[in-house]
Amino acid sequence: MITDPAYEVSPWSLRELELNLDLLPQSESVFALSNGHIGWRGNLDEGEPNGLPGSYLNGLHELHPLPYAEAGYGYPESGQTVINVTNGKLIRLLVDDEPFDLRYGTVRSHVRELDLRAGVLRRECEWVSPAGRAVRVRSTRMVSFQQRAVAAIAYEVEPLDGEVRLVVQSELAANEEVPHSSGDPRVSAALSSPLRSEEHGASGTRLRLVHSTTRSGLRLAVAADHRVEGPAGTTQVSADSAEDVSRLTVTSVVGTGQTLRLEKFVAYGWSATRSLPALRDQADAALVGARDTGWKGLLDQQRAYLDDFWERADVEVDGDTEIQQAVRFALFHVLQVGARAEERALPAKGLTGSGYDGHTFWDAETFVLHLLCLTSPRAAAEVLRWRYNTLPAAKERARQLGFEGAAFPWRTINGEEASGYWPAGTAAFHVNADIADAVVRYVAATGDEAFERDTGLELLVETARLWRSLGHHDHAGAFHIDGVTGPDEYSAISDDNVYTNLMAQANLDAAADAAERHPRHAAALGVTDEETAAWRDAAAAMALPYNDDLGVHEQSMGYTRHQVWDFGATDPENYPLMLHYPYFDLYRKQVVKQADLVLGMYLRGDAFTPEQKARNFAYYEPLTVRDSSLSAFGQAVIAAEVGHLQLAYDYIGESALIDLEDLENNARDGLHIAALAGTWTALVAGFGGMRMVDGGRCIGFAPKLPEALSRMAFRLLYRGRRLRVEVGRTKATYTMSCGEPLEVRHYDTRFTLTAGEPVEHGLPEVNHRPPPQQPPGRAPLRRHHAT
């Protein structure tokens, strides 16, 4: 039986103490390095064996036909899939003519470590060849946060039992064979050798490949340069190239106590518009910059970048070393996906794997940007600018569907809808409000009025126009939004989904407010007083279904009248339900895939009383099966708010360990970036009780801890101030390191926080409620003290 990969529990690193070849795909995702522009999966340096070869550039994709049994109006015609681009990681080794291949010979030891402070992946292996020659191989790999186009590797080989002839081959390799999971032959055909050679070359220590895609019309240039150090007689044997491979070969006779060292600098660039010479020059220029900085300089830059990040984003957890490691692992990977994305999307798997075809979804704005807005706000702004740049496609989609404004895609890479499943791809309009919510949160967290005026306003206006044309007032004046799919994908094409309506309501009001703050720019967008009045009328009259008999809000109109799913007759192996039951049956029953109304109570907490939150949570908890990684942390936040601290702690464990323990058995396809961001949300918004209040003019906290944790501290960046909140068993301490005084709320107490003057407040008693039950067999694993 294959067990989960075992990682040493450490507060600032992730160490794998032995190599399990059966679990390579999972560890390749966990050890992936990225900066938001370049992504390198944690494949072994020598390339084989592997689970899924992976080198990615954010946004570089290929198109393929979408399959339909029956055509329908408005169906997207073309799908988009991220492709494995030119691999610059490859360094092959021959030891006295024996390939260094861990499937053969004897592996004495093999350790890999992801260093979360240095931002590098280290590897050390002692291997004995089938012929009995022993060597130690060390490598350190990085993808630079400071130099966006650059990745680099330092590779060393040391003989352990006498003189050995070593041959090192450093390669750029395109069109690697990649396993395809799709059963559609059209998709497989589109992704088979997706790169077409345009130029290749090798000279001295330099390598270069230039390719383009066939259907999407994108061009990619990759260049590499090297520094070689070794004993006297170390020589470069050859530098050769062909259409799909460019290779530098180094040979040396190395004795015991001597080392052959190779430093490899790789630069990537891609464009939909730039010419071949321009893109070639771009990659060469980035390469010159990297080589000039040097290996040590790149490491120093990486450490400085991360020191600054941890200073404004770290979370400390006392009492659970697993959660401590997991939240820093989560923060590091979320930073990796967003740090240098720069007007590109945030894929659901980041650049750690090809899962979901590399698409971005609504969870980028709803979960990942919540973290980035308060830790790396510039990265959050760049993602929203990408959405702004895709407005023409979203407006065209709305016109195609017969609506005004913009209809943003459910899943996409290039801004066009790529989902062939219409109940989600067409009906999940809540993505519009999720984007608008991210705009509002970013502006509230930063006070960036220029962004709101120049970018956010139009996003708010066009999304509000969609809601006003999609919904309608009934005979009594109530505003309804019918036939939509909310976050819970087990309840599609519903009327008045409460999550959707609540988020649309906030979207409409936010658009009207922004238009009033920027009247000249709003007028340029054609906004009139009559239109903003219509938005406010719709928001004020928004229908929010409520069952008076049960005393709970309905997830959507009539939802509580549906038959409850027969959980008792559902075998444990039949989860996730969508893989074992028809959607038709799921859609007409009370069963929740992922937190829907419960998530709405977090994002729109102002719309519910404390008692309503408690009753709603108690009602929906026994219906929620968490067949989605997007559920547990939303449930954790509300569980903590209403007084179920142990349950919140259990859910945090599930979210935090989803990839480290491969809880959903799909980490091989890439990490769950939104769930990782949700780990931070569950801790900071759950146990920290963090909320932005008064339209962002004030930040509030209502901290509380479960029995297992003795202390938690977290840092965040708010309107240019660096805050630190430390929560103990009986008190919370608020500190601001710099900046103008800031109004802060501790529960119902407001106070002014001044730089360098900590403020302490006591913690009230937690009103513990009887814990609700989950569906049989679907309760989260109970966490205990894990020191």
Solvent accessible surface area in square Angstrom, and as a share of the most:
residue,aa,sasa,rsa
1,M,231,1.03
2,I,100,0.51
3,T,88,0.51
4,D,75,0.39
5,P,16,0.10
6,A,83,0.64
7,Y,29,0.11
8,E,67,0.30
9,V,68,0.39
10,S,26,0.17
11,P,71,0.45
12,W,48,0.17
13,S,9,0.06
14,L,1,0.00
15,R,71,0.26
16,E,9,0.04
17,L,90,0.45
18,E,133,0.60
19,L,33,0.16
20,N,58,0.30
21,L,66,0.33
22,D,93,0.48
23,L,9,0.05
24,L,3,0.02
25,P,29,0.18
26,Q,27,0.12
27,S,2,0.01
28,E,0,0.00
29,S,0,0.00
30,V,1,0.00
31,F,0,0.00
32,A,0,0.00
33,L,2,0.01
34,S,2,0.01
35,N,0,0.00
36,G,0,0.00
37,H,10,0.04
38,I,1,0.00
39,G,0,0.00
40,W,0,0.00
41,R,0,0.00
42,G,0,0.00
43,N,7,0.04
44,L,3,0.02
45,D,2,0.01
46,E,8,0.04
47,G,11,0.11
48,E,84,0.38
49,P,16,0.10
50,N,56,0.29
51,G,22,0.21
52,L,17,0.08
53,P,9,0.06
54,G,0,0.00
55,S,1,0.00
56,Y,5,0.02
57,L,0,0.00
58,N,3,0.02
59,G,14,0.14
60,L,1,0.01
61,H,12,0.05
62,E,1,0.00
63,L,43,0.21
64,H,12,0.05
65,P,58,0.37
66,L,24,0.12
67,P,64,0.40
68,Y,68,0.26
69,A,113,0.87
70,E,141,0.63
71,A,101,0.78
72,G,32,0.31
73,Y,179,0.68
74,G,8,0.08
75,Y,61,0.23
76,P,19,0.12
77,E,153,0.69
78,S,43,0.28
79,G,1,0.01
80,Q,3,0.01
81,T,4,0.03
82,V,15,0.09
83,I,5,0.03
84,N,18,0.09
85,V,2,0.01
86,T,0,0.00
87,N,5,0.03
88,G,0,0.00
89,K,3,0.01
90,L,4,0.02
91,I,0,0.00
92,R,75,0.27
93,L,3,0.01
94,L,45,0.23
95,V,0,0.00
96,D,51,0.26
97,D,113,0.58
98,E,47,0.21
99,P,81,0.51
100,F,5,0.02
101,D,19,0.10
102,L,12,0.06
103,R,110,0.40
104,Y,131,0.50
105,G,42,0.40
106,T,79,0.46
107,V,56,0.32
108,R,141,0.51
109,S,51,0.33
110,H,3,0.01
111,V,38,0.22
112,R,4,0.01
113,E,37,0.16
114,L,0,0.00
115,D,22,0.11
116,L,1,0.00
117,R,96,0.35
118,A,15,0.12
119,G,1,0.01
120,V,1,0.01
121,L,9,0.04
122,R,90,0.33
123,R,10,0.04
124,E,70,0.31
125,C,0,0.00
126,E,34,0.15
127,W,1,0.00
128,V,25,0.14
129,S,4,0.03
130,P,81,0.51
131,A,69,0.54
132,G,39,0.37
133,R,57,0.21
134,A,1,0.01
135,V,0,0.00
136,R,47,0.17
137,V,0,0.00
138,R,89,0.33
139,S,7,0.05
140,T,27,0.16
141,R,8,0.03
142,M,1,0.00
143,V,2,0.01
144,S,2,0.01
145,F,1,0.01
146,Q,79,0.35
147,Q,37,0.17
148,R,66,0.24
149,A,19,0.15
150,V,2,0.01
151,A,0,0.00
152,A,0,0.00
153,I,0,0.00
154,A,5,0.04
155,Y,1,0.00
156,E,38,0.17
157,V,0,0.00
158,E,32,0.15
159,P,0,0.00
160,L,45,0.23
161,D,73,0.38
162,G,24,0.23
163,E,118,0.53
164,V,2,0.01
165,R,124,0.45
166,L,0,0.00
167,V,29,0.16
168,V,4,0.02
169,Q,44,0.20
170,S,1,0.01
171,E,9,0.04
172,L,0,0.00
173,A,12,0.09
174,A,8,0.06
175,N,31,0.16
176,E,44,0.20
177,E,163,0.73
178,V,30,0.17
179,P,86,0.54
180,H,75,0.33
181,S,122,0.79
182,S,46,0.29
183,G,80,0.77
184,D,21,0.11
185,P,100,0.63
186,R,107,0.39
187,V,14,0.08
188,S,32,0.20
189,A,65,0.50
190,A,2,0.02
191,L,24,0.12
192,S,71,0.46
193,S,78,0.51
194,P,15,0.09
195,L,8,0.04
196,R,126,0.46
197,S,32,0.20
198,E,61,0.27
199,E,44,0.20
200,H,76,0.34
201,G,20,0.19
202,A,32,0.25
203,S,83,0.54
204,G,43,0.42
205,T,45,0.26
206,R,83,0.30
207,L,2,0.01
208,R,59,0.22
209,L,1,0.00
210,V,0,0.00
211,H,1,0.00
212,S,6,0.04
213,T,2,0.01
214,T,83,0.48
215,R,121,0.44
216,S,24,0.16
217,G,47,0.46
218,L,10,0.05
219,R,59,0.21
220,L,1,0.01
221,A,0,0.00
222,V,0,0.00
223,A,2,0.01
224,A,0,0.00
225,D,4,0.02
226,H,1,0.00
227,R,84,0.31
228,V,54,0.31
229,E,103,0.46
230,G,37,0.36
231,P,21,0.13
232,A,110,0.85
233,G,63,0.60
234,T,33,0.19
235,T,69,0.40
236,Q,77,0.34
237,V,91,0.52
238,S,43,0.28
239,A,28,0.22
240,D,58,0.30
241,S,34,0.22
242,A,48,0.37
243,E,110,0.49
244,D,51,0.26
245,V,33,0.19
246,S,0,0.00
247,R,59,0.22
248,L,1,0.01
249,T,14,0.08
250,V,4,0.02
251,T,22,0.13
252,S,2,0.02
253,V,57,0.33
254,V,0,0.00
255,G,13,0.13
256,T,84,0.49
257,G,65,0.63
258,Q,79,0.35
259,T,50,0.29
260,L,5,0.03
261,R,47,0.17
262,L,4,0.02
263,E,18,0.08
264,K,0,0.00
265,F,0,0.00
266,V,0,0.00
267,A,0,0.00
268,Y,1,0.00
269,G,0,0.00
270,W,24,0.08
271,S,13,0.08
272,A,66,0.51
273,T,128,0.74
274,R,102,0.37
275,S,58,0.38
276,L,33,0.16
277,P,71,0.45
278,A,28,0.21
279,L,0,0.00
280,R,59,0.22
281,D,81,0.42
282,Q,61,0.27
283,A,1,0.01
284,D,26,0.13
285,A,67,0.52
286,A,24,0.18
287,L,1,0.00
288,V,79,0.45
289,G,31,0.30
290,A,0,0.00
291,R,69,0.25
292,D,122,0.63
293,T,43,0.25
294,G,11,0.10
295,W,22,0.08
296,K,145,0.62
297,G,20,0.20
298,L,1,0.00
299,L,54,0.27
300,D,75,0.39
301,Q,57,0.25
302,Q,3,0.01
303,R,101,0.37
304,A,58,0.45
305,Y,48,0.18
306,L,0,0.00
307,D,69,0.36
308,D,61,0.32
309,F,0,0.00
310,W,15,0.05
311,E,84,0.38
312,R,27,0.10
313,A,0,0.00
314,D,11,0.06
315,V,0,0.00
316,E,31,0.14
317,V,6,0.04
318,D,51,0.27
319,G,19,0.19
320,D,1,0.00
321,T,62,0.36
322,E,54,0.24
323,I,1,0.00
324,Q,16,0.07
325,Q,7,0.03
326,A,0,0.00
327,V,0,0.00
328,R,16,0.06
329,F,1,0.00
330,A,0,0.00
331,L,0,0.00
332,F,1,0.00
333,H,2,0.01
334,V,0,0.00
335,L,0,0.00
336,Q,5,0.02
337,V,2,0.01
338,G,1,0.01
339,A,13,0.10
340,R,51,0.19
341,A,1,0.00
342,E,56,0.25
343,E,72,0.32
344,R,76,0.28
345,A,7,0.05
346,L,3,0.02
347,P,9,0.06
348,A,13,0.10
349,K,5,0.02
350,G,3,0.03
351,L,6,0.03
352,T,3,0.02
353,G,2,0.02
354,S,39,0.25
355,G,10,0.09
356,Y,106,0.40
357,D,51,0.27
358,G,9,0.08
359,H,5,0.02
360,T,3,0.02
361,F,19,0.08
362,W,3,0.01
363,D,11,0.06
364,A,4,0.03
365,E,1,0.00
366,T,2,0.01
367,F,7,0.03
368,V,4,0.02
369,L,1,0.00
370,H,11,0.05
371,L,1,0.00
372,L,0,0.00
373,C,2,0.01
374,L,4,0.02
375,T,0,0.00
376,S,9,0.06
377,P,23,0.15
378,R,207,0.76
379,A,7,0.05
380,A,0,0.00
381,A,3,0.02
382,E,39,0.17
383,V,1,0.01
384,L,0,0.00
385,R,74,0.27
386,W,15,0.05
387,R,1,0.00
388,Y,68,0.26
389,N,79,0.40
390,T,13,0.07
391,L,6,0.03
392,P,92,0.58
393,A,32,0.25
394,A,1,0.00
395,K,58,0.25
396,E,94,0.42
397,R,28,0.10
398,A,0,0.00
399,R,143,0.52
400,Q,68,0.30
401,L,40,0.20
402,G,65,0.62
403,F,53,0.22
404,E,108,0.48
405,G,12,0.12
406,A,0,0.00
407,A,4,0.03
408,F,11,0.04
409,P,6,0.04
410,W,17,0.06
411,R,52,0.19
412,T,1,0.00
413,I,15,0.08
414,N,58,0.30
415,G,2,0.02
416,E,100,0.45
417,E,15,0.07
418,A,6,0.04
419,S,8,0.05
420,G,34,0.32
421,Y,94,0.36
422,W,118,0.41
423,P,10,0.06
424,A,9,0.07
425,G,9,0.09
426,T,35,0.21
427,A,4,0.03
428,A,4,0.03
429,F,18,0.07
430,H,0,0.00
431,V,2,0.01
432,N,1,0.01
433,A,1,0.01
434,D,1,0.01
435,I,0,0.00
436,A,1,0.01
437,D,25,0.13
438,A,1,0.01
439,V,0,0.00
440,V,62,0.36
441,R,40,0.15
442,Y,11,0.04
443,V,20,0.12
444,A,8,0.06
445,A,1,0.01
446,T,36,0.21
447,G,30,0.29
448,D,41,0.21
449,E,117,0.52
450,A,49,0.38
451,F,5,0.02
452,E,8,0.04
453,R,85,0.31
454,D,77,0.40
455,T,11,0.06
456,G,0,0.00
457,L,2,0.01
458,E,34,0.15
459,L,0,0.00
460,L,3,0.01
461,V,0,0.00
462,E,8,0.03
463,T,0,0.00
464,A,0,0.00
465,R,35,0.13
466,L,0,0.00
467,W,0,0.00
468,R,78,0.28
469,S,40,0.26
470,L,27,0.14
471,G,8,0.08
472,H,81,0.36
473,H,67,0.30
474,D,44,0.23
475,H,190,0.85
476,A,83,0.65
477,G,32,0.31
478,A,32,0.25
479,F,0,0.00
480,H,29,0.13
481,I,0,0.00
482,D,58,0.30
483,G,29,0.28
484,V,0,0.00
485,T,3,0.02
486,G,1,0.01
487,P,0,0.00
488,D,1,0.00
489,E,39,0.18
490,Y,0,0.00
491,S,9,0.06
492,A,13,0.10
493,I,68,0.35
494,S,19,0.12
495,D,64,0.33
496,D,2,0.01
497,N,4,0.02
498,V,1,0.00
499,Y,1,0.00
500,T,0,0.00
501,N,0,0.00
502,L,1,0.00
503,M,3,0.01
504,A,0,0.00
505,Q,30,0.13
506,A,35,0.27
507,N,3,0.02
508,L,0,0.00
509,D,50,0.26
510,A,16,0.13
511,A,0,0.00
512,A,0,0.00
513,D,50,0.26
514,A,0,0.00
515,A,6,0.05
516,E,108,0.49
517,R,138,0.51
518,H,23,0.10
519,P,92,0.58
520,R,182,0.66
521,H,52,0.23
522,A,4,0.03
523,A,65,0.51
524,A,91,0.70
525,L,48,0.24
526,G,46,0.44
527,V,16,0.09
528,T,70,0.41
529,D,120,0.62
530,E,130,0.58
531,E,37,0.17
532,T,15,0.09
533,A,51,0.40
534,A,28,0.22
535,W,1,0.00
536,R,78,0.28
537,D,86,0.44
538,A,0,0.00
539,A,2,0.01
540,A,92,0.71
541,A,30,0.23
542,M,15,0.07
543,A,13,0.10
544,L,57,0.28
545,P,8,0.05
546,Y,76,0.29
547,N,27,0.14
548,D,121,0.63
549,D,141,0.73
550,L,88,0.44
551,G,14,0.14
552,V,5,0.03
553,H,14,0.06
554,E,8,0.04
555,Q,2,0.01
556,S,5,0.03
557,M,90,0.40
558,G,5,0.05
559,Y,2,0.01
560,T,15,0.09
561,R,183,0.67
562,H,71,0.32
563,Q,122,0.54
564,V,75,0.43
565,W,14,0.05
566,D,89,0.46
567,F,19,0.08
568,G,71,0.68
569,A,74,0.58
570,T,15,0.09
571,D,69,0.36
572,P,107,0.67
573,E,122,0.55
574,N,35,0.18
575,Y,23,0.09
576,P,43,0.27
577,L,0,0.00
578,M,55,0.24
579,L,127,0.63
580,H,89,0.40
581,Y,55,0.21
582,P,85,0.54
583,Y,73,0.28
584,F,143,0.60
585,D,30,0.16
586,L,0,0.00
587,Y,51,0.19
588,R,118,0.43
589,K,24,0.10
590,Q,4,0.02
591,V,0,0.00
592,V,3,0.01
593,K,18,0.08
594,Q,3,0.02
595,A,4,0.03
596,D,2,0.01
597,L,2,0.01
598,V,5,0.03
599,L,5,0.03
600,G,0,0.00
601,M,0,0.00
602,Y,17,0.06
603,L,14,0.07
604,R,30,0.11
605,G,20,0.19
606,D,118,0.61
607,A,34,0.27
608,F,17,0.07
609,T,69,0.40
610,P,103,0.65
611,E,90,0.40
612,Q,40,0.18
613,K,19,0.08
614,A,9,0.07
615,R,93,0.34
616,N,0,0.00
617,F,0,0.00
618,A,48,0.38
619,Y,51,0.20
620,Y,4,0.01
621,E,2,0.01
622,P,47,0.29
623,L,10,0.05
624,T,4,0.02
625,V,0,0.00
626,R,22,0.08
627,D,14,0.07
628,S,16,0.10
629,S,20,0.13
630,L,27,0.13
631,S,0,0.00
632,A,5,0.04
633,F,1,0.01
634,G,2,0.02
635,Q,2,0.01
636,A,0,0.00
637,V,0,0.00
638,I,0,0.00
639,A,0,0.00
640,A,0,0.00
641,E,63,0.28
642,V,12,0.07
643,G,5,0.04
644,H,12,0.06
645,L,9,0.04
646,Q,46,0.20
647,L,18,0.09
648,A,0,0.00
649,Y,1,0.00
650,D,8,0.04
651,Y,0,0.00
652,I,1,0.01
653,G,4,0.04
654,E,43,0.19
655,S,3,0.02
656,A,0,0.00
657,L,13,0.07
658,I,7,0.03
659,D,1,0.01
660,L,11,0.05
661,E,62,0.28
662,D,11,0.06
663,L,79,0.39
664,E,64,0.29
665,N,106,0.54
666,N,37,0.19
667,A,0,0.00
668,R,111,0.41
669,D,50,0.26
670,G,0,0.00
671,L,0,0.00
672,H,10,0.04
673,I,3,0.02
674,A,4,0.03
675,A,0,0.00
676,L,0,0.00
677,A,0,0.00
678,G,0,0.00
679,T,0,0.00
680,W,3,0.01
681,T,4,0.03
682,A,0,0.00
683,L,1,0.00
684,V,0,0.00
685,A,2,0.01
686,G,2,0.02
687,F,0,0.00
688,G,0,0.00
689,G,8,0.08
690,M,11,0.05
691,R,52,0.19
692,M,41,0.18
693,V,22,0.12
694,D,62,0.32
695,G,66,0.63
696,G,2,0.02
697,R,166,0.60
698,C,0,0.00
699,I,0,0.00
700,G,1,0.01
701,F,4,0.02
702,A,27,0.21
703,P,0,0.00
704,K,25,0.10
705,L,14,0.07
706,P,2,0.01
707,E,138,0.62
708,A,8,0.06
709,L,1,0.01
710,S,60,0.39
711,R,54,0.20
712,M,0,0.00
713,A,1,0.01
714,F,2,0.01
715,R,59,0.22
716,L,0,0.00
717,L,30,0.15
718,Y,0,0.00
719,R,78,0.29
720,G,59,0.57
721,R,38,0.14
722,R,64,0.23
723,L,6,0.03
724,R,61,0.22
725,V,2,0.01
726,E,51,0.23
727,V,0,0.00
728,G,17,0.16
729,R,111,0.40
730,T,102,0.59
731,K,94,0.40
732,A,0,0.00
733,T,29,0.17
734,Y,3,0.01
735,T,38,0.22
736,M,0,0.00
737,S,75,0.49
738,C,64,0.38
739,G,43,0.42
740,E,125,0.56
741,P,67,0.42
742,L,9,0.04
743,E,72,0.32
744,V,1,0.00
745,R,67,0.24
746,H,9,0.04
747,Y,58,0.22
748,D,137,0.71
749,T,66,0.38
750,R,105,0.38
751,F,29,0.12
752,T,84,0.49
753,L,3,0.01
754,T,48,0.28
755,A,36,0.28
756,G,59,0.56
757,E,103,0.46
758,P,82,0.52
759,V,38,0.22
760,E,101,0.45
761,H,41,0.18
762,G,53,0.51
763,L,36,0.18
764,P,69,0.44
765,E,169,0.76
766,V,41,0.23
767,N,102,0.53
768,H,125,0.56
769,R,65,0.24
770,P,117,0.74
771,P,94,0.59
772,P,18,0.11
773,Q,130,0.58
774,Q,28,0.12
775,P,2,0.02
776,P,84,0.53
777,G,76,0.73
778,R,51,0.18
779,A,60,0.46
780,P,11,0.07
781,L,155,0.77
782,R,139,0.51
783,R,26,0.10
784,H,122,0.54
785,H,124,0.55
786,A,27,0.21
787,T,129,0.75
